[in-house]
């Protein structure tokens, strides 16, 4: 039996920010572990890099609460179209 394909890593990051409070890179990493497990991509450095890439695209922004991230309004719309 085949397992369903995993979503692209950056999309998975953005989806985690859809609902709830802003999250830190560490919190996002822990939330991604059940999906990506021990894969090389599931590392704090990759999460931090992915967040910076999503920021450059205008999808996420740093939240007022220090080291946390949140979706922008246009980012939310783009994520909804992608899922």
ChimeraX attribute file (.defattr): number of C-alpha atoms within 10 A of each C-alpha:
attribute: neighborCount
match mode: 1-to-1
recipient: residues
	/A:1	3
	/A:2	4
	/A:3	5
	/A:4	6
	/A:5	6
	/A:6	9
	/A:7	13
	/A:8	8
	/A:9	17
	/A:10	16
	/A:11	15
	/A:12	17
	/A:13	21
	/A:14	24
	/A:15	17
	/A:16	18
	/A:17	19
	/A:18	17
	/A:19	11
	/A:20	8
	/A:21	12
	/A:22	21
	/A:23	19
	/A:24	19
	/A:25	21
	/A:26	16
	/A:27	13
	/A:28	21
	/A:29	20
	/A:30	14
	/A:31	14
	/A:32	18
	/A:33	13
	/A:34	10
	/A:35	14
	/A:36	16
	/A:37	12
	/A:38	10
	/A:39	9
	/A:40	8
	/A:41	12
	/A:42	18
	/A:43	19
	/A:44	15
	/A:45	13
	/A:46	16
	/A:47	21
	/A:48	16
	/A:49	14
	/A:50	18
	/A:51	23
	/A:52	16
	/A:53	14
	/A:54	19
	/A:55	18
	/A:56	11
	/A:57	11
	/A:58	15
	/A:59	21
	/A:60	23
	/A:61	19
	/A:62	18
	/A:63	16
	/A:64	10
	/A:65	12
	/A:66	10
	/A:67	12
	/A:68	17
	/A:69	22
	/A:70	26
	/A:71	24
	/A:72	18
	/A:73	11
	/A:74	12
	/A:75	20
	/A:76	19
	/A:77	13
	/A:78	15
	/A:79	17
	/A:80	12
	/A:81	8
	/A:82	9
	/A:83	9
